[in-house]
Amino acid sequence: MAIDHLLACAPSLVTCHKVLESPLLNSWLSVKEGLKMFVIEDKGGAIAIMLASLLFLGTWPAVLTLLERRGRLPQHTYLDYSITNLLAAVLIALTFGQLGDSKHGMPNFFTQLSQDNWPSVLFAMAGGVVLSVGNLSTQYAWAYVGLSVTEVISSSMVVVIGTTLNYFLDNRINRAEILFPGVACFLVAVILGSAVHASNAADNEEKLSGSTNGYKLGTSGSVEPTKEAVDNGILSGYDLESGASASKYPTKAEAGTVEYLIELEERRSIKVFGSSTFIGLGIVFFSGVCFSLFSPAFNLATNDQWHVLKDGVPHLVVYTAFFYFSLSCFVVGIGLNILFLYRPMAGVPKSSLNAYLNDWNGRQWALLAGFLCGFGNGFQFMGGQAAGYAAADAVQALPLVSTFWGILLFGEYRKSSRKTYILLGFMLLMFIVAVAVLMASSGHRSTK
């Protein structure tokens, strides 16, 4: 019986034998055997991925700003953003960090989850906490001082403080004679950014002071709309229970005009007319301090410069560290924004979990922003692990991208004075120089 069964299966066995001996399968097996964890090791690859990070990190703030200007509550937006920001880290860990055989001293993602590497994990999570608090702060700063100025000041603080810390943590693998002149360019850029904001704010104040439409500021800093503004539908409100935001009405005024400024103030979720500029700048500088610490903390997590790991325990691979980093970002972001639903800041209306779940207006853009930020941060860390985290801070030139989106999408600096345009041009020039100089300082970290 066994012989008959074997003979009956013979054609199948022959077929299987032919498949096993096929060149295609043998090629696949050889590729699979040679497949290793994806790690960027050359300077060119590091620069390329840092440029991609620059694009992503400069775009996601513009997306969130667009939603705030359309009236969507920042708490709702940030809850959506937090979900996809974590999802991006999970995707990076399961692909770059898991596919292929582990390299020497670089275990795969799942292997590292069970190792005794908690001191490094805590550094990674601490970096995620300060980044999450910084991102949350900038949500409100954008409304007070504008997207461009917020990104200029906070990013320049990151480069001045964070780059200096990373330079010494990385055992000076970056060329100091090139690196620090680039840092100086960012410092000049922050001064120019403050001047741009002051000049543009003066331009807007002059426009509003000459307005004859009866629009005025309340004594407490809040905006008092005219009866005509309400009757004409400029104020559409925000229905918290249904989640419908004020973005349903179109903007008819030309960007840069006083009518545009008034319509924008009525529509947006954070009211800023009549508020002190120092409040906005204070929030920006606070977020800058937070942003300055997240990259050095991540550097410590992946390279263990303080020797907190036990002997024989491998350093955290960048993909594993990024997972823990993003996990703490998620926990802090979700926790604080649920609190802010019921105890909002900066005059933002109260909301609820039910209102958030029902608010689908612009949700796809908030989810996209989370992906952009997640992949942008991941690419920055991948480049930093290869070329030095000090050089990777070049991605903090994201105001180049943010300013482009601010002008294109939001009409920032439209119909401003000649002085504002000149200052804006010099600010952007300094960022272009800074990016080139910082990337030229890239070093090479040995993976041995």
GURO-218959 format. One line per 4 residues: their letters; for each residue x, y, z of C-alpha. Coordinates in steps of 0.02 Angstrom, whole numbers, always signed. Layout:
N
A) X/Y/Z | ...
END
This chain:
448
MAID) +0/+0/+0 | +141/+118/+46 | +228/+81/-119 | +68/+114/-218
HLLA) +43/+278/-126 | +222/+329/-163 | +201/+288/-347 | +39/+387/-353
CAPS) +128/+536/-280 | +280/+517/-394 | +226/+650/-520 | +204/+774/-380
LVTC) +372/+728/-305 | +456/+753/-473 | +372/+922/-490 | +428/+973/-316
HKVL) +605/+916/-354 | +607/+1022/-512 | +543/+1173/-414 | +675/+1149/-279
ESPL) +809/+1144/-412 | +742/+1293/-509 | +861/+1441/-531 | +725/+1563/-473
LNSW) +704/+1479/-304 | +891/+1459/-281 | +913/+1645/-318 | +778/+1690/-193
LSVK) +856/+1581/-58 | +1026/+1657/-87 | +953/+1832/-77 | +858/+1788/+81
EGLK) +1014/+1717/+161 | +1109/+1875/+119 | +969/+1994/+174 | +1024/+2097/+322
MFVI) +943/+2231/+428 | +933/+2394/+332 | +1060/+2514/+406 | +1123/+2675/+326
EDKG) +1312/+2677/+337 | +1375/+2798/+203 | +1373/+2987/+208 | +1278/+3005/+43
GAIA) +1135/+2897/+103 | +1129/+2991/+267 | +1116/+3160/+179 | +980/+3095/+61
IMLA) +872/+3030/+203 | +899/+3190/+303 | +835/+3293/+156 | +679/+3184/+151
SLLF) +661/+3213/+338 | +675/+3400/+310 | +531/+3395/+185 | +418/+3292/+299
LGTW) +456/+3389/+458 | +428/+3554/+370 | +260/+3501/+299 | +166/+3425/+445
PAVL) +157/+3588/+547 | +79/+3672/+396 | -57/+3538/+391 | -101/+3561/+575
TLLE) -99/+3751/+555 | -219/+3736/+409 | -342/+3640/+518 | -330/+3765/+660
RRGR) -362/+3909/+541 | -516/+3817/+478 | -583/+3808/+654 | -545/+3629/+704
LPQH) -503/+3615/+887 | -318/+3579/+918 | -364/+3444/+1044 | -459/+3347/+909
TYLD) -318/+3371/+784 | -180/+3316/+902 | -274/+3159/+955 | -284/+3105/+773
YSIT) -103/+3154/+742 | -42/+3051/+891 | -118/+2891/+823 | -31/+2893/+654
NLLA) +130/+2962/+728 | +145/+2802/+831 | +90/+2696/+683 | +234/+2766/+579
AVLI) +359/+2709/+711 | +280/+2535/+716 | +292/+2520/+527 | +476/+2573/+529
ALTF) +515/+2448/+668 | +426/+2302/+581 | +509/+2336/+412 | +682/+2415/+430
GQLG) +706/+2345/+604 | +639/+2168/+581 | +655/+2108/+401 | +817/+2017/+365
DSKH) +947/+1940/+479 | +1016/+2043/+622 | +1189/+2119/+600 | +1331/+2101/+724
GMPN) +1284/+2199/+880 | +1116/+2248/+804 | +978/+2127/+854 | +811/+2131/+766
FFTQ) +665/+2229/+837 | +574/+2083/+920 | +736/+2018/+994 | +774/+2184/+1077
LSQD) +602/+2196/+1156 | +648/+2057/+1277 | +825/+2115/+1319 | +879/+2200/+1480
NWPS) +903/+2371/+1402 | +787/+2476/+1510 | +911/+2617/+1548 | +923/+2654/+1362
VLFA) +736/+2631/+1341 | +706/+2764/+1474 | +819/+2887/+1381 | +720/+2855/+1222
MAGG) +555/+2879/+1312 | +616/+3038/+1396 | +656/+3107/+1224 | +480/+3064/+1168
VVLS) +405/+3155/+1318 | +495/+3320/+1286 | +457/+3310/+1100 | +272/+3281/+1133
VGNL) +263/+3428/+1254 | +356/+3536/+1129 | +240/+3488/+986 | +88/+3522/+1094
STQY) +155/+3694/+1140 | +185/+3742/+959 | +1/+3708/+918 | -42/+3863/+1018
AWAY) +113/+3962/+971 | +69/+3949/+785 | -91/+4044/+818 | -6/+4183/+917
VGLS) +148/+4221/+811 | +121/+4126/+649 | +189/+3967/+575 | +349/+4038/+504
VTEV) +409/+4130/+659 | +365/+3984/+774 | +467/+3863/+671 | +612/+3985/+651
ISSS) +633/+4019/+837 | +604/+3842/+902 | +710/+3760/+766 | +853/+3881/+791
MVVV) +853/+3844/+978 | +863/+3659/+936 | +1016/+3687/+829 | +1104/+3804/+950
IGTT) +1074/+3696/+1106 | +1041/+3522/+1038 | +1179/+3521/+909 | +1309/+3574/+1037
LNYF) +1256/+3434/+1154 | +1255/+3305/+1014 | +1427/+3359/+953 | +1507/+3313/+1118
LDNR) +1398/+3157/+1144 | +1454/+3092/+974 | +1636/+3106/+1023 | +1661/+3250/+899
INRA) +1641/+3147/+741 | +1575/+3303/+653 | +1697/+3435/+592 | +1686/+3576/+719
EILF) +1761/+3706/+600 | +1611/+3678/+484 | +1477/+3630/+609 | +1480/+3781/+723
PGVA) +1478/+3913/+585 | +1318/+3825/+530 | +1252/+3841/+708 | +1295/+4026/+701
CFLV) +1189/+4043/+543 | +1040/+3973/+637 | +1070/+4096/+778 | +1066/+4239/+653
AVIL) +908/+4164/+579 | +817/+4168/+746 | +859/+4352/+766 | +795/+4387/+591
GSAV) +640/+4282/+626 | +597/+4389/+776 | +621/+4545/+671 | +509/+4474/+533
HASN) +370/+4441/+660 | +384/+4615/+736 | +378/+4697/+566 | +232/+4591/+504
AADN) +135/+4619/+666 | +157/+4806/+645 | +93/+4792/+466 | -63/+4699/+524
EEKL) -94/+4821/+665 | -88/+4964/+542 | -213/+4875/+430 | -333/+4844/+573
SGST) -318/+5020/+642 | -375/+5088/+475 | -524/+4972/+464 | -696/+5052/+456
NGYK) -801/+4895/+477 | -827/+4916/+664 | -722/+4766/+712 | -643/+4794/+882
LGTS) -549/+4706/+1019 | -628/+4661/+1184 | -556/+4725/+1346 | -502/+4552/+1398
GSVE) -410/+4521/+1237 | -553/+4428/+1156 | -629/+4479/+991 | -798/+4562/+982
PTKE) -874/+4534/+809 | -995/+4658/+737 | -1178/+4618/+710 | -1145/+4626/+523
AVDN) -1012/+4492/+538 | -1137/+4375/+621 | -1279/+4415/+501 | -1167/+4391/+349
GILS) -1115/+4218/+405 | -936/+4258/+446 | -963/+4173/+613 | -1023/+3996/+582
GYDL) -975/+3931/+755 | -918/+3762/+812 | -1047/+3630/+854 | -960/+3529/+988
ESGA) -1085/+3388/+996 | -1088/+3353/+811 | -905/+3395/+786 | -944/+3516/+644
SASK) -814/+3653/+634 | -813/+3829/+565 | -718/+3774/+411 | -880/+3746/+316
YPTK) -890/+3925/+256 | -773/+3986/+120 | -649/+4129/+140 | -696/+4267/+18
AEAG) -573/+4403/+65 | -406/+4421/-21 | -256/+4363/+80 | -164/+4503/+166
TVEY) -314/+4621/+175 | -394/+4679/+337 | -551/+4584/+290 | -449/+4425/+274
LIEL) -371/+4452/+446 | -544/+4476/+523 | -620/+4324/+438 | -471/+4219/+491
EERR) -490/+4272/+672 | -675/+4230/+672 | -648/+4061/+594 | -496/+3996/+687
SIKV) -510/+3893/+845 | -380/+3992/+945 | -422/+4177/+963 | -268/+4287/+969
FGSS) -319/+4467/+928 | -284/+4577/+1077 | -168/+4450/+1158 | +7/+4493/+1212
TFIG) +143/+4448/+1088 | +251/+4399/+1236 | +130/+4257/+1276 | +158/+4183/+1103
LGIV) +346/+4208/+1108 | +352/+4133/+1283 | +265/+3976/+1220 | +385/+3969/+1072
FFSG) +540/+3979/+1181 | +471/+3847/+1299 | +441/+3729/+1152 | +616/+3768/+1089
VCFS) +693/+3709/+1252 | +592/+3547/+1242 | +643/+3518/+1062 | +826/+3548/+1107
LFSP) +829/+3397/+1223 | +742/+3260/+1124 | +884/+3224/+1000 | +1022/+3214/+1134
AFNL) +911/+3098/+1236 | +887/+2986/+1083 | +1075/+2992/+1052 | +1106/+2927/+1228
ATND) +976/+2790/+1201 | +1060/+2721/+1045 | +1244/+2744/+1087 | +1252/+2727/+1277
QWHV) +1387/+2860/+1300 | +1357/+2857/+1488 | +1380/+2666/+1497 | +1217/+2629/+1586
LKDG) +1191/+2459/+1502 | +1256/+2299/+1577 | +1407/+2217/+1496 | +1359/+2113/+1345
VPHL) +1191/+2197/+1317 | +1184/+2271/+1139 | +1144/+2454/+1115 | +968/+2495/+1061
VVYT) +954/+2490/+872 | +886/+2654/+805 | +722/+2571/+753 | +690/+2498/+925
AFFY) +735/+2661/+1011 | +618/+2755/+893 | +475/+2638/+939 | +495/+2674/+1125
FSLS) +521/+2859/+1086 | +357/+2866/+989 | +265/+2762/+1118 | +299/+2892/+1253
CFVV) +251/+3030/+1130 | +85/+2941/+1105 | +48/+2918/+1290 | +87/+3100/+1334
GIGL) -4/+3170/+1182 | -161/+3067/+1210 | -164/+3098/+1398 | -139/+3286/+1391
NILF) -261/+3315/+1248 | -399/+3215/+1331 | -371/+3329/+1482 | -375/+3482/+1369
LYRP) -542/+3426/+1297 | -621/+3468/+1464 | -495/+3597/+1527 | -438/+3690/+1370
MAGV) -302/+3824/+1359 | -285/+3990/+1267 | -472/+4020/+1258 | -507/+3864/+1155
PKSS) -686/+3800/+1179 | -719/+3648/+1287 | -754/+3485/+1201 | -782/+3301/+1243
LNAY) -732/+3127/+1186 | -899/+3110/+1100 | -871/+3272/+1005 | -697/+3215/+954
LNDW) -760/+3048/+889 | -893/+3137/+786 | -775/+3268/+715 | -728/+3202/+543
NGRQ) -700/+3374/+468 | -517/+3374/+418 | -475/+3213/+509 | -385/+3142/+357
WALL) -266/+3290/+359 | -228/+3268/+544 | -191/+3083/+515 | -77/+3130/+370
AGFL) +16/+3252/+481 | +51/+3113/+605 | +126/+3003/+469 | +233/+3146/+401
CGFG) +301/+3188/+574 | +330/+3005/+618 | +427/+2964/+461 | +517/+3131/+469
NGFQ) +580/+3097/+645 | +626/+2918/+600 | +727/+2973/+449 | +815/+3106/+553
FMGG) +871/+2976/+680 | +925/+2854/+544 | +1033/+2990/+466 | +1099/+3045/+635
QAAG) +1152/+2869/+681 | +1256/+2861/+522 | +1327/+3037/+506 | +1313/+3106/+682
YAAA) +1162/+3180/+768 | +1240/+3353/+764 | +1237/+3352/+574 | +1062/+3277/+574
DAVQ) +1001/+3433/+663 | +1011/+3514/+491 | +832/+3452/+469 | +784/+3588/+592
ALPL) +794/+3704/+442 | +614/+3652/+418 | +561/+3837/+423 | +619/+3839/+242
VSTF) +478/+3718/+201 | +355/+3788/+329 | +377/+3966/+267 | +343/+3907/+89
WGIL) +181/+3825/+145 | +138/+3976/+253 | +150/+4092/+104 | +67/+3972/-19
LFGE) -76/+3909/+89 | -108/+4043/+221 | -61/+4205/+136 | +68/+4249/+269
YRKS) +161/+4410/+229 | +40/+4454/+89 | +27/+4643/+66 | +160/+4671/+199
SRKT) +286/+4811/+198 | +447/+4814/+100 | +543/+4802/+264 | +456/+4638/+305
YILL) +496/+4564/+135 | +680/+4611/+150 | +694/+4534/+323 | +603/+4377/+263
GFML) +723/+4358/+118 | +877/+4372/+230 | +802/+4248/+353 | +773/+4117/+218
LMFI) +948/+4147/+148 | +1025/+4112/+317 | +930/+3948/+328 | +990/+3892/+157
VAVA) +1170/+3928/+207 | +1146/+3840/+374 | +1079/+3681/+293 | +1223/+3672/+171
VLMA) +1354/+3702/+306 | +1281/+3580/+433 | +1265/+3439/+307 | +1443/+3472/+249
SSGH) +1499/+3437/+428 | +1432/+3258/+420 | +1549/+3126/+491 | +1543/+2938/+494
RSTK) +1496/+2829/+642 | +1576/+2657/+639 | +1453/+2514/+654 | +1586/+2393/+713
END
